[in-house]
Amino acid sequence: MDIFKDFINHVANPKIFFSCFALLFFFVFPLNDFFERWNQRLGLKKLWTVPGALFIFGLLTLFFWIGLSDSNFRLVLLKPDNVPIMALIYLSLFFLWFSMKQATENDIRALKGQLPMEAEDAKEKILVWPDLVFIELIAMIVMTTILALWAAFVPAPLEQPANPTDSPNPSKAPWYFLALQEMLVYYDPWIAGVLLPTLIVIGLMAIPFMDRDERTGGYYCFENRRRAIPLFLFGWLMLWVFLIVVGTFLRGPNWNFFGPFEYWDTKKLEALTNINLSELIYMSCLKTGLPKNILLRELGGFLIVGGYFLLLPPLLAKTVLRSVFEHLGLMRYGIFIVLLLIAMSLPIKMFLRWVFNLKYLIAIPEYFFNV
């Protein structure tokens, strides 16, 4: 059991955890034929079937059940604030499986020349009264019962009155803001709290308008939405749910990373020296001091960020995203690629911090501009 716990603690390292999660993501939601061929070898599409879903849910439940035997993990898992996270994980997996199962079933029906399930269901007439009202009444009763049991068995996470001399460690935001709090580690507050979440949400909302296909309007499918669905789910799962899980279960005292079965030692202080790109160039590589001129000092960061947003879009349009460019056209492709690059800047910045302890590419604290 100790070997298992040590292995899980090692895999829970954000570099490994995020890398495995991201790699598996594109095999489960393949973007092109390359991933599809590997899916046929690995059989990953079976995850969308009922046995595959039961296997995933059973494996996750087994992990949490084993975790309850560990005192350190039990303290985090059963904390009243973390109960919604458990519900978030299970509900996200359930509705993800349900939607993808329906999408693949419509793909199979389309290959057979049959109408989608939504078209078949539309032939059946359902009245608001009593059918819809009755369903809503049952749903209301079920949710009221769940909330009553929740309130009865899970104590409210109320704490003592605020004491400025005794701050909680770690001090965490509510679970629905944990992703924003995690972003604050990598960006300035105005970027992490306002700009980046807003642009990510706008990007997710814009996907159906940019990847339009009149043939698949009004019903779920996957074959004709191989770009839209994975991109949307990447933004939702990788850039939001993943950060909530990390902030809940892996962020401990002093905002250090801890494994699920690791004791949250308040005296643990990781000896990390986060440096800016300008300091890395001038002080570490060139062995000189930082120039007083801001533009000269941050020239390396401006070149990297400028190349990322100005050179990468046309380069991708000529190479790996050529089919996307031809499908969307110049205007829609421009909007699409800019929003995509902004969203991808978050995991890139996370890896730069985890691997190289790189704080900012552009650091201009004189004008509160740090990227």
PyMOL commands that set and color helices and strands:
alter all, ss='L'
color gray80, all
select helices_A, chain A and resi 2-11+14-28+33-42+44-48+50-67+71-77+80-111+117-122+128-153+175-183+189-210+214-216+223-225+228-250+253-255+277-285+294-297+299-318+322-356+365-367
alter helices_A, ss='H'
color red, helices_A
select strands_A, chain A and resi 363-364+369-370
alter strands_A, ss='S'
color yellow, strands_A
deselect
rebuild
show_as cartoon
